[in-house]
Amino acid sequence: TLLDARRPPEPAHELGEPVHRRSECEEWYERAASQGHRRAQVRVGMLAAARGDVVEAARWYREAAEAGSR
């Protein structure tokens, strides 16, 4: 119905679907970040923040800052 079309969809996790699947580029960024690459650490933090995982984002931002990122 028209009202159903206006209602936002149910969150994926409530439907039993994966909430987020990492793309190949995200996996490569994470590999580089894990090996200490500062720019990759910042990028992984940005990707985590974009998907709403602020704890993970803060962890990567902290790693990057400790490695000398400004």
C-alpha positions as CSV (number, residue, x, y, z in Angstrom):
1,T,0.0,0.0,0.0
2,L,1.0,3.6,-0.2
3,L,1.6,3.8,3.6
4,D,3.9,0.7,3.4
5,A,5.9,2.5,0.7
6,R,6.5,5.5,2.9
7,R,7.6,3.4,6.0
8,P,11.4,2.9,6.2
9,P,12.6,-0.6,5.7
10,E,13.4,-2.8,8.8
11,P,17.0,-2.8,9.8
12,A,18.9,-5.6,8.1
13,H,20.0,-7.2,11.4
14,E,16.4,-7.7,12.4
15,L,15.8,-9.5,9.1
16,G,18.7,-11.9,9.7
17,E,20.8,-10.3,7.0
18,P,24.4,-9.3,7.5
19,V,24.6,-5.7,8.6
20,H,27.8,-5.0,6.6
21,R,30.0,-6.9,4.3
22,R,33.4,-5.5,3.7
23,S,34.4,-4.8,0.2
24,E,37.7,-6.0,-1.2
25,C,39.2,-2.5,-1.0
26,E,38.1,-2.3,2.7
27,E,39.9,-5.6,3.4
28,W,43.1,-4.3,1.7
29,Y,42.9,-1.1,3.7
30,E,42.5,-3.1,6.9
31,R,45.5,-5.3,6.0
32,A,47.7,-2.2,5.4
33,A,46.4,-0.5,8.6
34,S,47.2,-3.6,10.6
35,Q,50.8,-3.4,9.4
36,G,51.1,0.2,10.6
37,H,50.3,2.3,7.4
38,R,49.1,5.6,8.8
39,R,46.9,6.7,5.9
40,A,45.3,3.3,5.8
41,Q,44.6,3.5,9.5
42,V,42.8,6.8,9.0
43,R,40.8,5.4,6.0
44,V,39.7,2.3,8.0
45,G,38.6,4.7,10.8
46,M,36.6,6.7,8.2
47,L,35.0,3.5,6.8
48,A,34.1,2.3,10.3
49,A,32.6,5.7,11.2
50,A,30.6,5.7,8.0
51,R,29.0,2.4,8.9
52,G,28.2,3.8,12.4
53,D,30.9,1.8,14.3
54,V,32.3,4.7,16.4
55,V,34.3,2.5,18.8
56,E,36.2,0.9,15.9
57,A,36.6,4.3,14.2
58,A,38.1,5.7,17.4
59,R,40.5,2.8,17.7
60,W,41.9,3.3,14.2
61,Y,42.1,7.1,14.6
62,R,44.1,6.5,17.8
63,E,46.4,4.0,16.1
64,A,47.0,6.6,13.3
65,A,47.7,9.4,15.8
66,E,50.1,7.3,17.8
67,A,51.9,6.4,14.5
68,G,52.4,10.1,13.8
69,S,49.3,11.1,11.7
70,R,48.2,14.7,12.1
